[in-house]
Every structure is written in C-alpha cells, then in structure tokens.
Amino acid sequence: MKSIALAAALTLAATTAFAGNVSEPIVEAPIEAAVDGSSASSTGSSGGAILPILLLVAVGAVIAAND
C-alpha cells in the first residue's frame, strides 16, 4: 500500500515538473493572402447585382406572359 502511495506521489510530482517549458515559444509568421485587384475591377461597381436583376426581369417576363 505504501508503494502505491509513493508511486502516486511521484507521478503527480513528475507531471507538474514537466508541465511547463523554459524554452522560447516558436512563433510563426502569419499567412497573408495575396490581394489581386484585377478581379474586383473586372466585375464593375455593381458587383454581384447583375444576376439577381436579370432573374427578376426573367420572372417578371414569365408572369407577364401568363396573363
């Protein structure tokens, strides 16, 4: 029974001894995404508004054709 208690005490002491590290932490440089300005200028100022407007016009045309 004494050996189990001694083993438990040594185990607890060993885990706290290795909990920290005295060496400097390794810090990696953050990854920066490349910014390409050509894709933003090619869509124009309206951006993604052209497709929804065309869909609304198409739905309106279908509704007008059914009347």
Secondary structure as the mmCIF struct_conf table of DSSP 4:
data_model
#
loop_
_struct_conf.conf_type_id
_struct_conf.id
_struct_conf.beg_label_comp_id
_struct_conf.beg_label_asym_id
_struct_conf.beg_label_seq_id
_struct_conf.end_label_comp_id
_struct_conf.end_label_asym_id
_struct_conf.end_label_seq_id
HELX_RH_AL_P HELX_RH_AL_P1 LYS A 2 ALA A 17
TURN_TY1_P TURN_TY1_P1 PHE A 18 PHE A 18
BEND BEND1 ALA A 19 ALA A 19
BEND BEND2 SER A 23 SER A 23
HELX_LH_PP_P HELX_LH_PP_P1 GLU A 24 ILE A 26
HELX_LH_PP_P HELX_LH_PP_P2 GLU A 28 ILE A 31
HELX_LH_PP_P HELX_LH_PP_P3 ALA A 33 VAL A 35
HELX_RH_AL_P HELX_RH_AL_P2 GLY A 37 SER A 42
BEND BEND3 THR A 43 THR A 43
BEND BEND4 SER A 45 SER A 46
HELX_RH_3T_P HELX_RH_3T_P1 GLY A 47 ALA A 49
HELX_RH_AL_P HELX_RH_AL_P3 ILE A 50 ASN A 66
#
